[in-house]
Amino acid sequence: MGSRKDGIESRTEKLLMPILDEAGFELVDLEYVREAGTWYLRAYIDKEGGITVDDCEHVSRALEKHLDEEDFIQDAYILEVSSPGLGRPLKKEKDYVRSMGKRLEIRTFRPVEHEKEFYGVLKHYDADTVTIETDEGREMCFDRKDLALIRLAFDF
């Protein structure tokens, strides 16, 4: 199952990259997942200044055409193209790279200094830890295994 999923993701990425390169967009993430009995093929795209609904539609139409021609996905699925947007958890190396110097929201499984929710600017990360500078200007280091959630903070 995993290898079929990976195969679909990698073949889709090969079709998607020329479309994105031509438009000057970046592929943030691509996933083929099953949720509540329905398969979703999701591409998260971005560009300097942010992605618009029109950008997503353009990429979706172009990708759909290629997917129909190649026809290598047996399941019925829903294609979604969107921007990574706010509120998406940091998962991969590139998510951390992109978030350096940006304000994050961190939630821990267990209280740290009587708190479970922290906000601060991402200063450093490695395979095991994440370090932020809090709004009060002090550095806090968290073990990744203790993090229930880490994502870009909503600042309105």
N, C-alpha and C positions, 0 to 999 in steps of 0.2 A: 504493500500500500504506500509506504513512504517513498519508495523509489519511483512509483508511478506519479505521485504528487510532485516530486522533485523534477521528474522528466517534463511534466506539463509546465511547471514554473520556468525551467530553463529554456524550453522551446518557445514559450510565450515571450520571455525576455529577449530572445534572438529576434523575434518579429517586432518587438516594441522599440528596441534601441534605435534603429534607423529613423523611426517616426519622431522619437524624442530628440535625437541629435539634430535632425533637420529643423525642429522648432526651437532648439536651444533650451530644452527642458532636461531635468535630471530625474532619474529613477530613484526614488527613496526606498521603496519596498514593493515586493510583488508576492502575493500569496494565493494559493489555491486551497480553500478551506471549506469544510462542511459545517454548517450551522443550522440546527433545527431541521435536519433532513434535506437541506438545500445546499448545493455547491455554489461557492462564490469564487470568481477569479477577480482579485482586486489588485489594482496598480495604484500606488501612491506616487504622485509626481510633484515636482517643485521647480521653481525658477526664481531668480533674483527678483525681489519685489512681490513674489507670491503668485499663485496659480488662480486663474479665474474659472468660472463655470464654462465659458466658451472654450478655454484651453482644454478642459476635461472632455468636453463634447467632441472637439476636434480629434483628440487622441483616441477616444473611445470608438468613434466612427472608423478611423483609419485602422485601428487594431482589429475591430470586429470584422472588417473586410478581409484582412489577412487570416484571421482565425477561421472564417467561413471557407476560404480557399484551401487552407491546409487541413482543416477538419480532423484534428488529432485528439480531440477531447470527446470521449464516449458519453460521459454523463451530461445530463441537462444542467446548465449552470447559468448564473447571472454575472455579467461582466460589470464591474464598477471601477471607474477611474476617478480618483479624487486627490486632493492635496493632503499632505500629512496633517496639516492643521494643528490647532492647539489641542491639548488634551490627549494626544497620542503618546503612549508610553515610550521611553527610550529603551530600545532593545539591542540594537546592533551597534558595532563600533562607529559606523558613520553617523548614527543618531547622536552619539556623544560628541564626536568631532564637530558636528553642526551646532551643537548646543553649548560649546565652550563659551564662557563669558555671558551666557544668557541666564535669566532667572528661572529656577526650577522649583517645583513643588515635590517634596519627598514625604512619603508616609512610611512609617516603620511598623512592623508586626507587633513589637513590644515597645513600651515607653522608653525613651531616652531622655534622661533629666526630666522626668514626669510629663513629657510631651510625645505625641506620635506624629505630629505634622510639622514640617519645617519648610521654610522658604529661603532661598539664597542663590547666589550666582555660582554656576559650575566653574570651579577653579582647577580641578584635577580629577582624573579617574584612571584606574587600571583594571586588570581582570577581576580584582577582589574588592576594591574600594571606590568610593565616590566622595570627593571633598567639595564642600560649598563654603562660600563666605556669606554668613547670615546678614540680614538687614542691619544688625547691630555691629557689623564689621568683624565678627570673629569667625575663625575657620572651624568647621565641624567635619569630621571624617566618619563615614558610615561604611560598614561591611555590606557589600551588595546582597549577601544572603539574608540580611535583616530587613531589606526593603520590600514593602508590600507594593509600592508604587513609586515611580520616578518619571516625571514628565515636565514639559515646559509649563511654567505658571501662567495662569490667566491674569493679565494686568489690564483692567478696564478703567 
